[in-house]
């Protein structure tokens, strides 16, 4: 696969996984919590910007920066859910019915987020150097 296609493909997969994760957050939220009230919809403009940078700016520095920030958000998702009081290590997630898909999505976000982060840094480094003619 061409190296200049790997980052946009990884970024698109991350956006898909992030929407699955936010949907799962909303479904499993405690009644009365911000997540149950739709606070995850705040992520929609962020995902639109991420999608814009991925599809319309993939070879530009701004697109790489947007995808870099998106990959950092993906890397942080598993960390946030492990550290929270109702996180993986406290057993609350294991008691929910589709816990496997939720935890798998967190692992996939972390893994693919780290891969996309490396690709984005590498792409920014390549854009930084003057092209040989």
WORA-V498413 format. One record per run of one state. SS is the DSSP state (alpha for helix, beta for strand, coil for the rest). FROM is the first residue (numbers start at 1). TO is the last residue. If there is no record, write none. Layout:
((SS | FROM | TO) (SS | FROM | TO))
This chain:
((coil | 1 | 2) (alpha | 3 | 27) (coil | 28 | 38) (alpha | 39 | 56) (coil | 57 | 60) (alpha | 61 | 83) (coil | 84 | 87) (alpha | 88 | 90) (coil | 91 | 98) (alpha | 99 | 128) (coil | 129 | 133))
